[in-house]
Amino acid sequence: MKKALLAWYAERGRDLPWRGTSDPYAILVSEVMLQQTQASRVVPRYLAWLERWPTVGALATASTGEVIREWQGLGYNRRALSLQRAAREVTANGWPEDLTELPGVGRYTADAVACFALGRPVLPVDVNVRRVQERSGAAFDHTCGQALMDLGATICIARVPRCGECPLAEACPSRGRRFEPLRKQSPFEGSFRQRRARALRLIAEAPRPLAEVDLEAVESLRRDELVLVEDELVRLPT
């Protein structure tokens, strides 16, 4: 299965900009952006981010408010704060041996940076990799990471896998099966997440009097350290 997978990836793998670098900072940026965001949406934002802050030191010394502004539209804005905090930690102390010591870096992200940037023999297991592993029943090593991600994202998809296009189908015990979704994400439209996003977008444009904003959303943003409230005015952190 590994041979078939890698042959398929060599011919059909996605051309994504973070696959052309081994810079751990660039890989970290891509992995944090890709959390709960489609690759097609991430590509232009990733390129713009690295053009603005090309090194970990550049991000570490940036204005937090500008970092939050640059993140607008990617969602889950706390990721921006965690990414900058991780950059500041690396700038001060270097890359730790255990990358989960960095703010906002969990097991998968740590393994992705370790594998794709630092050359460590660890397979990063995201939802796409896990799906292919579970359905195929096969064991794959770290050299298959990107290939498994692409296969899970484009062929071995969640509900109706495209078995007719899959390089593993001949030996796959799940060939032809259909699957129910594990869970459904709550709708964004009309949600509190949307209210938070709307409030943060307004505040990113310019500081706002408290009387002009959604107070419940602002309080939630304040707890997450995404905004500051001073003298009845709400603004981004500096």
N, C-alpha and C positions, 0 to 999 in steps of 0.2 A: 504493500500500500504506500509506503514512503516513496519508493521509486516512482510510482504512478503520480503521486501527489506533486512531487518536485518537478516532474516533467511537465505536468499541466501548468504549474505556476510559472515555469520558465517561458511558456508560450502565452499564458492568459493572465498573469499577475497584473494587478493595478499599478499604474505609474503614479506614485504618490511622492511628494517632494521630500518627506522625512526619511524615505528609504535610500536617499542618496547621501546620507551623512552618518557619521558615528559620533557626533558631538553629543555628549550626554545632556547638555542643556537643551539643545534643539529637540532631541528625542523626548525629554520631559515635557517640553511645551506641547508637542504633538499629542502625547498621551493624555495630558490633562485636558486639552481641548476636545479630544475624541471621546471623553467620558460622556455618554448620553447625547452625543451629537454626531450626525452622519459625516463621513469623511468628505463628501462633496461640499458640504457647508464649511468644513474646517479648512480646506486647502487655501482659499484666498485669505482667510483670517490668520492662518499660520504664517504665510508669506509676508503679510503686512506686519505682523508682530515681530518677526525676526529682522525685518528691515528697520523697524523702529528701535528694537532692543536686541542687537545681534549677539550679545554675550550675556552670561549669567551676571556679570558685574554691572552691566548696563541696566538690567532689570532691577537689580538690588538697589540701585541708587535712584531709580525713577520715582516720580511722585505717585503715591498710591492712588490719588484721585485720577490721574491720567491712565493708570493701569486699569482701573474700573471702567473708565470711559472706553478704552480700547476693547474691552471685553464685551461691551454692550451688543446684544443680539445673539450671543452664544449660550446664554442661559446659565442658571446655577452660578451666580456671580461670586459666591464664596470661593469657587475654584481659582479665581483671579488673585484673591488675597493669599490663598495657600501657596500658589505658584510664586508670588513675590516673596513670601516668607521663606519658602524653600531656597530661593535664589540668594536671599540675604544670609541664610545659614551656610550655604555652600561658599559664598564669598568670604565669610568670616572664618570658616573652619575646614573647607574642602569637602569633597564628596565622601560621605561616610561609607564604611564597609557595608553596613546594614542600611539600605536606602529608605526603609520604612521609618527611620528616625527623622526624616525630613517632614515638615508640616504638609499635611494633605496627601502624603504618599502611602498608599496601601500596598498590599502584597502584589497584586497584579502590576501596578505601575512600577513598583520597584523591580520586579522581574523583567518587565519590558525594557527598562533603561539598562539593567544589567546585561540582558541578552543582546539587544540591538546596538548599544553604544559601548559597553565595556567588554563584550566578548565572553561573558560568563556562560557556562553550559547549563542554562536554566530555561525551561519552556514557559513563556508567559501564557497563562490560561485565562482568557476572557470568555464572554458568553459564546462567541462564535467558535472558538477553539474547543470549549467544553462540549458544545453541541456535536461537533464532528467526532470527537473522541467517544462520546456516549453512544452515538448512532452506529459508528463503524466498529466499535469495540477494539480498535487498534491502538497500539502504543506508538507515540511519535516523540522524537527528541527535539532539542532546541533548534536544530537546523530547519525545522518545519514550521517555525512560528508564523512567519508572514504568509506562507502558503495556506496554513490552516485558517488564518484570519480571513483571507480572501475567499476560500472555499465556503466558509460559514456565512460570510456576508453576501455572497452572490449566487451560490448554488445550493448549499445545504442550509437553506433558510428555515425560519422558525416553523411555519405551518405546512407549507406545501413545497417540499424540497424538489429541486429540478434534477431528479435522478437520471434522466436521460442524458444530461450534460456532465454528469459527475465522473471524474476519473477513478473513483473508488467504488462505483456502483456494482461492478461485477462480483466483488467479494464482500459487499456490505450487507449485513443481516437485516438492516432496516430499509432496504431498497423497496420503493413503492408505497411505503407507509405515509400516512398523513397525521399531523399532530395538532393538538389543541394548544393555544397559547398558554404559557405558564401563568401570566397575569396580564391584566390590562392597566395601562397607566391612566390615571384620572385625567379628564380633559383639561386642557390649559385655559380654554375660553371660559370666562366667568369665575375662574378659580382665584384663590388667595395668591397663588404664584403669579398670576397675571397682574393682580393689584400691586404686588411688590415690584414687578418688572416695570409697570407703568410709573410708579412713584420714583423708582431709581432713575429711570430715563429722564424724567422731568428735572430731578435734582442734578443729574449729570450735565444738563444744559446750563443751569445756573442755580445758585443757592435760592431757596424758597422759604417764605414765611410759613411757619407751622400751620397757620390758618388756611393755607392754600393747598395743602397736601392731605393725603389719606393717612390719618394719624396712626391707625392700627398697622398699616403697612410700614410706615416710617419707624415705629417702635420695633417691629421685627427686623428691619434693616439695621437699626441702631444696635440691637443685641448681637447681630452678626458682624458688627464693626464695619459695615459698608457705608454708613453715613455718620455724621456728627451733628448733634443738636446743641446749639449755643445761642443764648439770648433770643429765643423764639425764632431762630433761623436754622434751617437744616441744609447741610452741604456735604460734599464728599470730603473724605480725609485728605490731608496734604501729603 
